[in-house]
Amino acid sequence: FGSSHSGPVGQFKAFQLSRVLVVCTCLSKMATARPVVSVYQFDNATEKAETVPMPHVLMSPLRPDLVRYIHTNVSKNKRQAISVGAKVGYETAAASWGTGRAVARVPRAPGGGTHRAGQGTFGNMCRGGGMFNPTKTWRRWHRRVNVTQKRHAVATALAASSLPPLVMARGHRVGEVAELPLVVSNGLESIQKTKQAVEALKKLGCAEELQRVIDSKKVRAGKGKMRNRRYTMRRGPLVVYSEDNGIVRAMRNIPGVETACVTRLNLLKLAPGGNFGRFIIWTEGAFKKLGEIYGTLKSGAPLKKNYHLPRAEMENADLDRIINSTEVQSVLRPKLEAPKKFEMKRNALKNKAEMEKLNPGSTEERELRRKCREQGSAEQKAAAASKKTRVQASKEHNKKHKKGDDSFYKTLMKAFEAKAKAAEEKEAEGEDDE
């Protein structure tokens, strides 16, 4: 269904950045917004009465940070002063028992015969005593909010209400709505009965939204249920009108539905909880008045003194396209190559993975050796049998080839023995000649 911005909008969380890159370009080009919006008959949503130009305020940049800040401060301005009484906790004729009674020197309630007698009083650590740093009625309850910032917040909240992804991200059911922003004929302002108002809303595709609000009614958690705010309920559509010819009285008893005059738009209604994207239903007169109130970027706001609509920080929010453009890339330095990294040398005798690289199959060999040491395993029996066969073969070889004096060692030693014997004989002959 229709949207005031074309192209992919993205998820709602993409707009939670402190500085949002908005899709809205300069208004003179009208590149990202529809130039006209359809006006539907309030009693027959399938029939289009006419088309009206899109107000420039609905193409304002999105500033969720500003909306939350202004909402937080403005919502404090309806608080009423509250504090504890000046004498609360100190209305007892108490005195300390002093020292020597093995009890703390805190003041104690006088008298006897009751549980209260002798109990500690006055101290903030005592039951029924005074609180530490008691609250005062002269606390700074309210906040002064910059008028221009409030106007900017309202403008961005109105712009967000025309984006289906943001409206749906807030929880509104707008699947059956023909178009956003939804503008209906001025006949809606003249409805007198709530029954007629509910029927008109259902014809506009708000049946699922109204049912969602009714189903969301729950008992409040906490003490608030005892303080005249027992139930909580989601917010439904906001009907913005130009002239009240009965619409406020007709809509006021429909759960979740609120009304607002276009000349007195309130951020607390446009962005409940500080989250923009409220589902807004405009009457034709109210929609046309937006242009008269806020004007354009060039003309300023005729009905708001010294105010101009906020401008987008970027005319083109496609940051990837800007960075990858020829104009930007041509003046950038070439990409730096990462320094070459060398792996640390590992000792194969200590590192099994490294040994596996150098000697494939070492893991299997190691596992086989381990199993050979396990008693009763098949590998151990096979190893024992192999050893037995090897020893037997060695014995047979020695028996066959190593026979007493014919052994290599003994044959070798005999040669030395012969030389030694010849030398001894020669020496003996020399002695005989002398």
Phi, psi and omega in degrees: 000170193295156178215151179280351177234136178261165181088171181293134181259331178090182183280163182295327183292340178294340181264005180271011177284154182294327176234106188276134173274100188276154181277348184289123177265184181299142190289340182293332181275333182053044188274336187242014182220148177288138182287335183227159178233140181281145175251124184257148175293133185293333181260354178212093188291345180278348184257127177266126181281311181194187174234146179234151180292148179287123177295146182293335181294334180281000176246023179289154176294151183273127180229077181297330178294319180292320180298315181293320180295312181294319180298319180299318183282319182294324182293345178279349188276002175250009180285148175252146182296140178211143178196171175279157179293154183294329184260359184297126180094352182236021183263031180240138177278068187259154176211156180284148176280352180079197181265167175095000180244014174059032175228163180296154183274018178293146177302143183234148181293139182279178174093189179200173178083359178226165177293333185290327183299128178089354178284147179293145180224178175069311186293149180288346178271356184262148176292128181081004180273178179285153181278156174286137178049065186300145180292151182236154180285344182269020172299156179279091186281322189257164181230135173278130183242134180299131186295318181295322178294321176298318180293320176299318181297319178295319180297316181289329176292322176294320180295321180293331181290348179261005179254112182305320180300321181286324178294318179290326179294334176284350177108357182288144178262099184240025182294331182263359181283137186288326189197149171234134357292146183268115181242130180239165183293163184292350179299338180296331182290341184264003179293134184254332188252144179296324180299318178293323180294317179296319180296320179294319179295321180294323178294332179279358178097020183259012183298314180296324179294316180295321179292324177299319180294317181296319182289344185272359183290118182224157175288133183295141174277135177105189185288343183300334180296341178266358189240046175063023172220060190290326187247151171243152183205146179291163177269138179259208181288152174253121181263117181256125184239167177258316178229135181272100176253026181125353185292324182294316180293325182286327186268345193291340183258007177272125184301127175085344183273132178234158179237154178208145176276141185295335179276352182226051181290135185245129181297331180295335176267327181287330181222073181300135180074007182083009180249116181282172183110026180292140177285114185244135173250120183259142165274159185300318181295320180293321181294320178291330181289337179302317178296323179290326183281311188263340178064214181235176177296328184278319186273339187082182181264110184298324185261008177231114188295132176056039180234137173232146179298146179293145179260153177290140180289335178229131176287329177235115184270003178281084187295323179299319180294323180293314183294321183273004181290158180297324182297320181281315184293333183289339182253005179271152174289153178297156181295133180282134177279138180292141179299143182291133182251139178249139180285148178290136181290137182243144179279117183293337180284341179250336183255114184292323180295319178294321177297324179294326178293316182285325184229082180302136182096358181293329179295316179295321179296318180296320179293322179294320178295323178295317180292331179293338180271353179278126181292133176086356180282159180296323180294321180295320178294319179295321179293320179295319179294321179296319179295319180297317179295320181294318179295320180295319179295324179293320179295316180295322179296315180295322181293327184278319189254349181241084186253091172056247185286348183275004181290153184300318183295315181292322176298318178297317182292331178296324178299318178292323179295321179296317180295319180295321180294320179295321179294321179295320179296322180294320178295320179296321178297321180296322178293322180294322180296325178291000000 
